[in-house]
Amino acid sequence: MNALIEKLGLTLLHRVDPEAAHGLAIRALRMGLTARPGPITSPRLGVDLAGMRLANPVGLAAGFDKNATAIEPLSDAGFGFIEVGAATPLPQPGNDKPRLFRLTEDRAAINRFGFNNEGMEAICARIAAAKRTIPVGLNLGANKTSTDRAADFAQVMEAARDHVDFATVNVSSPNTEKLRDLQGKAALAGLLQGVMDVRGDTPVFLKIAPDLTEAEIADVAQVAQDAGVAAIIATNTTLSRDGLQSPHKGEAGGLSGAPLFEKSTRVLARLSTLTDVPLIGVGGISDADQAYAKICAGACAVQLYTALVFGGLAMVPAIAKGIDERLARDGFATVADAVGSRREDWL
């Protein structure tokens, strides 16, 4: 019955402006109108990541719950971990609307939100107050008007460190001008050092773009390892528009969803040959086969977001159970045993 209700709800939401539909989806979560199966797990699915024990390797990517208003229902939706935000030091409205576009023909989305959020104080207070059963992380961002964006990341880290299980340095959003410039070797090293200096015991992750060159990927791997980053999230949205069919394909912003799967998985596989830092695979996952492919390409965990627009939260437990079935089929006792087992397919 819940699956039928969710399917009907998705049909109705797709008739509404995408950003308004997203707001309605968050409201439905908070009202308890979605299924809450709890974390899906098994002896095979458990994952150790950066000192955290995950019930399963399926996570929610940042951007879905920007202001940390739905942590409790999302913690019970079947995920092994969730990431909220991005949070910036000061509240900011983000870019002008419309800024989210649903590419139905491509099972994708383009966004140019620009880190719209209610600011670190409000978001950290909600994280601290939330009852949760799984690890919750915060995506760190910088204000658009900041004169020292590296300092912004450290400021949010300091505010969040006592309330989160991990924090992600996000220098890969294409929607804040010159933010991706911080992925350069020297700038990234300095930024990460500032965050690491104030993190306390909180694991720090780094989220990178899929549009890096081979040399840039190698630089990121080296800097992340030298800085003591606990995991690299590969990848954020892309600026590429190759092969799109939707009328919205020309909109400015970051592309996420199905068209990103192959590109992001190749970056992931390449990274896995360059560093021992644990990797989290993101980009284009919409079913268990794709989640499992990311793991076999080198990821110890995965995250999804855009696919939820088309498949709803019911896909989360289905993906987790599907990974379990594939591990059993291939003779792997744990997720860790499967990590990188088919890396060569993507290189």
C-alpha positions in Angstrom: 0.0 0.0 0.0 2.8 2.4 0.9 4.5 1.8 -2.5 1.2 2.5 -4.3 0.7 5.7 -2.3 4.3 6.8 -3.0 3.9 6.1 -6.7 0.7 8.2 -6.8 2.5 10.9 -4.9 5.4 11.0 -7.4 3.0 11.3 -10.3 1.3 14.3 -8.7 4.6 15.9 -7.7 5.8 15.7 -11.3 3.0 18.0 -12.3 4.4 20.7 -10.0 7.4 23.0 -10.3 10.4 20.9 -9.3 11.6 23.0 -6.4 8.0 23.3 -5.1 7.7 19.5 -5.5 10.8 19.0 -3.5 9.5 21.2 -0.7 6.3 19.1 -0.6 8.3 15.9 -0.5 10.2 17.1 2.6 6.9 18.1 4.2 5.4 14.7 3.5 8.4 13.1 5.2 8.0 15.3 8.3 4.3 14.4 8.4 5.0 10.7 8.5 3.4 10.0 5.1 6.3 7.9 3.8 7.3 4.3 4.7 9.9 4.0 7.5 11.4 0.5 7.3 14.4 1.4 9.4 18.0 0.7 8.3 18.3 -2.4 6.1 21.1 -4.7 7.1 22.6 -8.2 7.0 25.9 -9.8 7.9 27.1 -9.0 4.4 25.9 -5.4 4.2 27.6 -3.9 7.2 30.4 -1.4 6.4 33.1 0.2 8.4 33.7 3.7 7.1 35.9 6.3 8.8 35.3 4.8 12.2 31.5 4.6 11.7 29.6 1.3 11.5 27.1 1.5 8.7 24.1 -1.0 8.6 24.4 -0.9 4.8 26.5 1.1 2.2 23.6 3.1 0.7 23.7 6.8 1.7 21.7 9.9 1.0 23.7 12.6 -0.8 23.7 16.2 0.3 21.2 18.6 -1.2 18.0 16.6 -0.5 17.7 17.8 3.1 19.5 21.1 2.8 18.3 22.5 6.1 18.3 19.3 8.2 14.5 19.4 8.7 13.8 15.8 8.0 16.7 13.9 9.7 14.5 11.6 11.7 12.3 10.2 8.9 15.2 9.9 6.6 17.2 8.0 9.2 14.4 5.4 9.1 14.0 5.2 5.3 16.5 2.4 4.8 19.7 4.3 4.4 23.0 3.3 6.1 24.0 7.0 6.5 22.7 10.4 5.4 24.3 13.7 4.6 22.5 17.0 5.0 23.3 20.6 3.8 25.2 22.2 2.4 25.5 24.8 5.2 27.3 28.1 4.9 28.3 30.4 7.8 25.5 32.9 7.1 22.0 32.2 5.7 21.7 32.9 2.0 18.9 32.7 -0.5 20.9 31.1 -3.3 20.5 32.0 -7.0 17.4 33.3 -8.6 14.5 31.0 -9.5 13.8 28.9 -11.5 17.0 27.0 -10.5 15.9 23.4 -10.6 15.0 21.6 -13.8 13.6 18.1 -14.1 14.9 16.3 -17.2 12.4 13.5 -17.4 13.5 12.1 -20.8 17.0 11.7 -19.4 16.1 10.7 -15.8 18.2 13.6 -14.7 18.1 17.0 -13.2 20.0 20.3 -13.6 20.3 22.6 -10.6 21.9 26.0 -10.0 20.7 26.5 -6.4 23.9 28.3 -5.2 24.0 26.9 -1.7 20.6 28.2 -0.6 20.3 27.4 3.1 19.3 28.8 6.5 22.9 29.0 7.8 25.1 26.9 10.0 23.6 27.9 13.4 20.1 26.8 12.5 21.2 23.7 10.7 23.6 22.6 13.5 20.9 23.1 16.1 18.6 20.8 14.2 21.2 18.1 13.8 22.0 18.3 17.5 18.3 17.9 18.5 17.5 15.2 16.0 16.9 11.6 17.2 18.7 9.4 14.8 19.7 5.7 14.4 22.3 6.1 11.7 25.4 8.3 11.1 24.5 11.9 9.9 27.0 14.1 8.2 27.0 17.7 7.1 28.1 19.1 3.7 30.2 22.3 4.3 29.9 25.3 2.0 31.0 28.8 1.5 29.0 32.0 1.3 28.7 33.5 -2.2 29.8 36.9 -0.9 32.6 35.6 1.2 36.1 37.2 0.7 37.7 34.1 2.3 36.0 30.9 1.3 38.5 28.6 2.8 37.8 30.3 6.2 34.1 29.7 5.6 34.6 26.0 5.4 36.6 26.0 8.7 34.0 28.1 10.4 31.2 25.7 9.5 33.3 22.8 10.5 34.0 24.3 13.9 30.3 24.9 14.5 29.3 21.4 13.4 32.1 19.2 14.8 30.3 18.3 18.1 27.0 17.4 16.4 27.8 15.4 13.3 29.3 12.0 12.6 31.3 13.3 9.6 31.6 16.5 7.5 32.2 16.9 3.8 34.2 19.7 2.2 32.3 20.6 -0.9 34.6 22.4 -3.4 32.9 20.8 -6.4 29.6 22.6 -6.8 29.5 24.4 -10.1 26.9 26.9 -8.9 29.1 29.2 -6.7 31.4 31.3 -8.9 35.0 30.2 -8.7 34.3 27.6 -6.0 35.7 24.8 -8.2 39.0 26.7 -8.4 39.6 25.5 -4.8 40.2 22.0 -6.2 43.6 23.2 -7.4 46.5 21.5 -5.5 47.8 24.4 -3.5 44.4 26.0 -2.8 42.9 22.6 -1.8 45.8 21.8 0.5 45.4 25.1 2.3 41.6 24.8 2.6 41.8 21.2 4.0 44.4 22.2 6.5 42.2 24.9 7.9 39.3 22.5 8.2 41.4 19.7 9.8 42.8 22.1 12.3 39.3 22.7 13.8 37.6 19.4 13.2 38.2 17.8 16.6 37.7 14.1 16.2 35.2 14.4 13.3 36.1 12.6 10.1 36.4 14.9 7.1 35.3 13.8 3.6 36.2 15.6 0.4 33.6 15.8 -2.5 35.1 16.3 -6.0 33.8 17.1 -9.4 33.6 14.6 -12.3 35.1 17.1 -14.8 38.7 16.8 -13.6 41.6 15.9 -15.9 43.7 12.8 -15.2 46.4 15.1 -13.7 43.9 16.9 -11.5 42.5 13.6 -10.2 46.0 12.6 -9.3 46.6 15.9 -7.5 43.3 15.6 -5.6 44.3 12.0 -4.5 47.7 13.2 -3.3 46.3 16.2 -1.4 43.5 14.3 0.2 45.9 11.6 1.4 48.4 14.1 2.7 45.7 16.0 4.6 44.3 12.9 6.3 40.9 13.1 4.7 38.8 10.1 5.8 37.0 9.5 2.5 36.6 11.0 -1.0 33.1 11.4 -2.5 33.2 10.9 -6.2 31.5 12.7 -7.7 29.4 15.9 -7.6 27.4 17.1 -10.6 28.8 17.7 -14.1 28.9 20.6 -16.5 28.8 18.2 -19.4 25.6 17.9 -21.5 26.6 15.0 -23.8 23.7 13.0 -25.1 20.8 14.8 -23.4 17.4 14.8 -25.0 15.3 17.0 -22.6 14.2 20.5 -23.7 15.9 21.7 -20.5 19.3 20.4 -21.5 20.6 23.9 -22.2 20.0 25.3 -18.7 23.0 26.4 -16.7 24.0 24.5 -13.6 25.1 21.0 -12.5 23.7 17.9 -14.2 22.9 14.9 -12.0 21.2 11.6 -12.5 21.4 8.8 -15.0 23.7 10.5 -17.6 26.4 11.0 -14.9 26.7 7.3 -14.1 29.5 6.2 -16.5 31.6 9.4 -16.1 31.5 9.4 -12.3 32.2 5.7 -12.1 35.3 6.1 -14.3 36.6 8.9 -12.1 35.9 6.7 -9.1 37.8 3.8 -10.6 40.8 6.0 -11.5 40.9 7.4 -8.0 40.9 3.9 -6.5 44.2 3.2 -8.3 45.8 6.4 -6.9 45.0 6.4 -3.2 44.1 4.2 -0.3 41.6 6.7 1.0 38.1 5.1 1.2 35.9 6.2 -1.7 32.1 6.9 -1.8 30.5 6.5 -5.2 27.9 9.0 -6.3 26.4 9.8 -9.6 23.6 8.2 -11.6 22.7 5.4 -9.3 19.1 4.3 -9.7 19.1 0.6 -9.0 21.0 -2.2 -7.2 23.0 -3.1 -10.3 24.5 0.4 -10.5 25.1 0.7 -6.8 26.9 -2.7 -6.9 28.9 -1.5 -10.0 30.2 1.5 -8.0 31.3 -0.9 -5.2 33.0 -3.2 -7.6 34.7 -0.2 -9.3 36.3 0.8 -6.0 33.6 2.4 -3.7 33.2 1.2 -0.1 29.8 3.0 0.1 27.5 4.9 -2.3 25.1 7.8 -2.2 22.1 8.8 -4.3 19.7 11.7 -4.6 18.4 12.5 -8.1 17.0 9.0 -8.7 14.7 9.5 -5.7 12.9 12.2 -7.8 11.8 9.4 -10.3 11.7 6.3 -8.1 10.9 7.6 -4.6 12.2 6.5 -1.2 10.9 2.9 -1.8 14.0 2.4 -4.0 16.4 2.7 -1.0 15.6 -0.6 0.8 15.3 -2.2 -2.6 18.8 -1.1 -3.5 20.3 -2.2 -0.2 18.6 -5.7 -0.4 19.7 -5.9 -4.1 23.3 -5.3 -3.1 23.0 -8.1 -0.5 21.7 -10.5 -3.2 24.5 -9.6 -5.6 27.2 -10.1 -2.9 25.7 -13.5 -2.1 25.6 -14.4 -5.8 29.2 -13.5 -6.4 30.5 -15.3 -3.3 31.5 -12.2 -1.3 31.0 -12.4 2.5 31.1 -8.6 2.9 30.9 -5.4 1.0 34.6 -4.8 1.7 35.4 -8.1 -0.2 33.7 -6.8 -3.3 35.3 -3.3 -3.3 37.4 -2.8 -6.5 36.8 -6.4 -7.7 35.9 -5.1 -11.2 37.9 -1.9 -11.3 39.5 -2.8 -14.6 36.2 -2.7 -16.3 36.1 1.1 -15.8 39.7 2.0 -16.5 
